[in-house]
């Protein structure tokens, strides 16, 4: 090994570099009585009626639907063609495997003196 590699390895093995970090002075997010502070959604808001909840939900759905990136017609056609090709391939594969197993089982029953 080279001298540079030896010096790097000896620096890594130095136990004085393995001192743990100092603990935090204060816990993160302490509440009033020393326990963790709770942050719950809607806790401070006044309870609304069911009709306003439905209205708020529909409003948020409408906003979210505007953000959706819809596929183009070409993308839909391409993925449909890929799906059909994959379906035909796997159907043919499974048909072939089924025919091979049926043949093998039939030959095995004839060999063992079955019906």
C-alpha positions as CSV (number, residue, x, y, z in Angstrom):
1,X,0.0,0.0,0.0
2,X,1.1,3.5,-0.5
3,X,2.1,5.9,2.3
4,X,-1.0,8.1,1.6
5,X,-3.4,5.1,2.0
6,X,-1.6,4.1,5.2
7,X,-1.9,7.6,6.6
8,X,-5.7,7.7,5.8
9,X,-6.2,4.3,7.4
10,X,-4.3,5.2,10.5
11,X,-6.4,8.4,10.8
12,X,-9.6,6.4,10.6
13,X,-8.4,4.0,13.3
14,X,-7.6,6.9,15.7
15,X,-10.0,6.4,18.8
16,X,-9.9,10.1,19.6
17,X,-12.0,10.8,16.6
18,X,-14.9,8.6,17.9
19,X,-16.2,10.9,20.5
20,X,-20.1,11.1,20.4
21,X,-21.7,14.5,19.6
22,X,-23.0,16.6,22.5
23,X,-26.6,16.1,23.5
24,X,-29.2,18.7,22.7
25,X,-29.7,21.4,25.3
26,X,-33.5,21.4,24.9
27,X,-35.9,18.8,23.6
28,X,-37.5,19.6,20.3
29,X,-41.2,20.7,20.4
30,X,-41.8,20.7,24.1
31,X,-45.3,21.4,25.3
32,X,-46.4,23.3,28.3
33,X,-45.9,20.6,30.9
34,X,-42.8,19.1,29.4
35,X,-44.5,16.5,27.1
36,X,-44.2,16.7,23.4
37,X,-46.5,19.3,21.8
38,X,-49.5,18.0,19.9
39,X,-50.2,19.6,16.6
40,X,-53.5,18.3,15.3
41,X,-55.2,19.6,12.2
42,X,-58.5,21.4,12.9
43,X,-58.1,21.4,16.7
44,X,-58.3,25.1,17.0
45,X,-61.0,25.6,14.4
46,X,-64.7,25.6,15.2
47,X,-66.6,22.6,14.1
48,X,-68.5,23.2,10.9
49,X,-71.8,21.6,9.8
50,X,-72.0,18.6,7.4
51,X,-73.1,20.7,4.5
52,X,-70.1,23.1,4.7
53,X,-67.8,20.0,5.1
54,X,-69.3,18.6,1.8
55,X,-68.9,21.9,0.1
56,X,-65.3,22.3,1.3
57,X,-64.6,18.7,0.1
58,X,-66.1,19.3,-3.4
59,X,-64.1,22.6,-3.6
60,X,-60.9,20.8,-2.8
61,X,-61.7,18.1,-5.3
62,X,-62.2,20.6,-8.0
63,X,-58.9,22.3,-7.2
64,X,-57.1,19.0,-7.2
65,X,-58.6,17.9,-10.5
66,X,-57.2,21.1,-12.1
67,X,-53.7,20.0,-11.1
68,X,-54.0,16.5,-12.7
69,X,-51.9,15.9,-15.8
70,X,-54.2,14.0,-18.1
71,X,-52.6,11.7,-20.7
72,X,-52.9,12.7,-24.4
73,X,-54.8,10.6,-26.9
74,X,-51.5,9.2,-28.3
75,X,-50.3,8.1,-24.9
76,X,-53.6,6.3,-24.3
77,X,-53.5,4.6,-27.6
78,X,-49.8,3.5,-27.1
79,X,-50.5,2.1,-23.6
80,X,-53.6,0.3,-24.8
81,X,-51.6,-1.4,-27.7
82,X,-48.9,-2.4,-25.3
83,X,-51.4,-3.8,-22.9
84,X,-53.1,-5.8,-25.7
85,X,-49.8,-7.2,-26.9
86,X,-48.8,-8.2,-23.4
87,X,-52.2,-9.9,-22.8
88,X,-52.0,-11.9,-26.1
89,X,-48.4,-12.9,-25.3
90,X,-49.2,-14.2,-21.8
91,X,-52.4,-15.9,-23.0
92,X,-50.4,-17.8,-25.6
93,X,-47.7,-18.6,-23.1
94,X,-50.1,-19.9,-20.5
95,X,-52.0,-21.9,-23.2
96,X,-48.7,-23.5,-24.3
97,X,-47.7,-24.4,-20.7
98,X,-51.2,-25.8,-20.1
99,X,-51.0,-28.0,-23.2
100,X,-47.5,-29.3,-22.2
101,X,-48.6,-30.2,-18.7
102,X,-51.8,-31.9,-20.0
103,X,-49.7,-34.0,-22.4
104,X,-47.2,-34.9,-19.7
105,X,-49.9,-35.9,-17.3
106,X,-51.7,-38.0,-20.0
107,X,-48.5,-39.8,-20.9
108,X,-47.8,-40.5,-17.2
109,X,-51.2,-41.9,-16.6
110,X,-50.9,-44.2,-19.6
111,X,-47.4,-45.3,-18.4
112,X,-48.6,-46.1,-14.9
113,X,-51.5,-48.2,-16.3
114,X,-54.3,-45.8,-15.7
115,X,-57.5,-45.6,-17.8
